[in-house]
Amino acid sequence: MAALRYTLSVRLWGDDKVFGPGVAELLEKVDEHKSIRKATMAMGMAYSKAWSIIKHAEEGLGFELVHGSSGGRGGGGAELTDKGREFLKAYREFEGRLRQCADSAFTDIFKGE
Protein backbone atom coordinates (compact mmCIF):
# COMPACT_ATOMS: atom_id res chain seq x y z
CA MET A 1 0.00 0.00 0.00
CA ALA A 2 1.31 3.45 -0.90
CA ALA A 3 2.00 5.83 1.97
CA LEU A 4 -1.00 8.01 2.74
CA ARG A 5 -0.70 11.77 2.52
CA TYR A 6 -3.03 14.58 3.43
CA THR A 7 -3.26 18.29 2.91
CA LEU A 8 -4.66 20.87 5.27
CA SER A 9 -6.31 24.03 4.05
CA VAL A 10 -7.80 26.55 6.46
CA ARG A 11 -10.65 28.69 5.15
CA LEU A 12 -12.69 31.13 7.19
CA TRP A 13 -16.36 31.50 6.34
CA GLY A 14 -19.11 33.99 7.04
CA ASP A 15 -22.10 33.66 4.71
CA ASP A 16 -19.54 32.44 2.18
CA LYS A 17 -15.76 32.05 2.04
CA VAL A 18 -14.09 35.15 3.44
CA PHE A 19 -10.43 34.28 3.88
CA GLY A 20 -8.16 31.40 3.00
CA PRO A 21 -4.70 30.47 1.79
CA GLY A 22 -5.02 32.32 -1.53
CA VAL A 23 -6.00 35.60 0.13
CA ALA A 24 -3.20 35.16 2.67
CA GLU A 25 -0.65 34.59 -0.11
CA LEU A 26 -1.91 37.66 -1.99
CA LEU A 27 -1.58 39.82 1.13
CA GLU A 28 1.93 38.49 1.76
CA LYS A 29 2.92 39.38 -1.80
CA VAL A 30 1.41 42.86 -1.45
CA ASP A 31 3.38 43.29 1.77
CA GLU A 32 6.57 42.06 0.09
CA HIS A 33 6.25 44.16 -3.08
CA LYS A 34 4.40 47.18 -1.64
CA SER A 35 2.24 47.04 -4.76
CA ILE A 36 -0.87 45.14 -5.80
CA ARG A 37 0.23 45.15 -9.43
CA LYS A 38 3.65 43.67 -8.59
CA ALA A 39 2.02 41.13 -6.26
CA THR A 40 -0.33 40.01 -9.03
CA MET A 41 2.53 39.74 -11.51
CA ALA A 42 4.44 37.53 -9.06
CA MET A 43 1.37 35.32 -8.67
CA GLY A 44 0.28 35.30 -12.32
CA MET A 45 -3.06 36.84 -11.36
CA ALA A 46 -5.09 39.58 -13.00
CA TYR A 47 -4.98 42.92 -11.18
CA SER A 48 -8.77 43.24 -11.25
CA LYS A 49 -9.15 39.77 -9.72
CA ALA A 50 -6.77 40.68 -6.90
CA TRP A 51 -8.76 43.81 -6.05
CA SER A 52 -11.97 41.77 -6.15
CA ILE A 53 -10.51 39.17 -3.77
CA ILE A 54 -9.24 41.84 -1.37
CA LYS A 55 -12.54 43.77 -1.38
CA HIS A 56 -14.56 40.58 -0.84
CA ALA A 57 -12.37 39.62 2.13
CA GLU A 58 -12.63 43.14 3.57
CA GLU A 59 -16.41 43.09 3.29
CA GLY A 60 -16.62 39.69 4.99
CA LEU A 61 -14.21 40.62 7.77
CA GLY A 62 -15.58 44.12 8.29
CA PHE A 63 -12.29 46.00 8.11
CA GLU A 64 -9.75 47.21 5.56
CA LEU A 65 -6.83 44.88 4.82
CA VAL A 66 -4.94 46.95 2.23
CA HIS A 67 -4.47 50.65 1.77
CA GLY A 68 -3.57 51.65 -1.77
CA SER A 69 -2.44 54.93 -3.23
CA SER A 70 -2.97 55.91 -6.85
CA GLY A 71 -0.16 56.10 -9.34
CA GLY A 72 1.01 59.32 -10.82
CA ARG A 73 4.28 61.13 -10.89
CA GLY A 74 5.69 59.41 -7.80
CA GLY A 75 4.00 56.11 -8.60
CA GLY A 76 1.37 54.35 -6.56
CA GLY A 77 1.68 51.61 -4.06
CA ALA A 78 -0.13 49.51 -1.54
CA GLU A 79 0.48 48.32 1.96
CA LEU A 80 -1.29 46.25 4.53
CA THR A 81 -3.19 48.14 7.16
CA ASP A 82 -2.11 47.51 10.75
CA LYS A 83 -5.27 45.47 11.29
CA GLY A 84 -4.66 43.59 8.03
CA ARG A 85 -1.12 42.71 9.08
CA GLU A 86 -2.30 41.58 12.53
CA PHE A 87 -5.07 39.46 11.00
CA LEU A 88 -2.71 37.83 8.50
CA LYS A 89 -0.27 37.00 11.31
CA ALA A 90 -3.09 35.53 13.43
CA TYR A 91 -4.39 33.49 10.47
CA ARG A 92 -0.93 32.01 9.82
CA GLU A 93 -0.49 31.20 13.52
CA PHE A 94 -3.94 29.53 13.62
CA GLU A 95 -3.10 27.59 10.46
CA GLY A 96 0.22 26.43 11.98
CA ARG A 97 -1.38 25.25 15.20
CA LEU A 98 -4.06 23.36 13.31
CA ARG A 99 -1.37 21.75 11.16
CA GLN A 100 0.47 20.53 14.27
CA CYS A 101 -2.73 19.01 15.66
CA ALA A 102 -3.64 17.49 12.30
CA ASP A 103 -0.15 15.98 11.84
CA SER A 104 -0.35 14.35 15.26
CA ALA A 105 -3.89 13.06 14.71
CA PHE A 106 -3.02 11.73 11.24
CA THR A 107 -0.04 9.79 12.59
CA ASP A 108 -2.04 8.42 15.53
CA ILE A 109 -5.03 7.39 13.45
CA PHE A 110 -3.31 6.02 10.36
CA LYS A 111 -0.25 4.63 12.22
CA GLY A 112 2.14 5.90 9.55
CA GLU A 113 0.49 3.91 6.72
Secondary structure by P-SEA (a helix, b strand, c coil): cccccbbbbbbbbcccccccaaaaaaaaaaaaaccaaaaaaaacccaaaaaaaaaaaaaaaccccbbbbbbccccccccccaaaaaaaaaaaaaaaaaaaaaaaaaaaaaccc
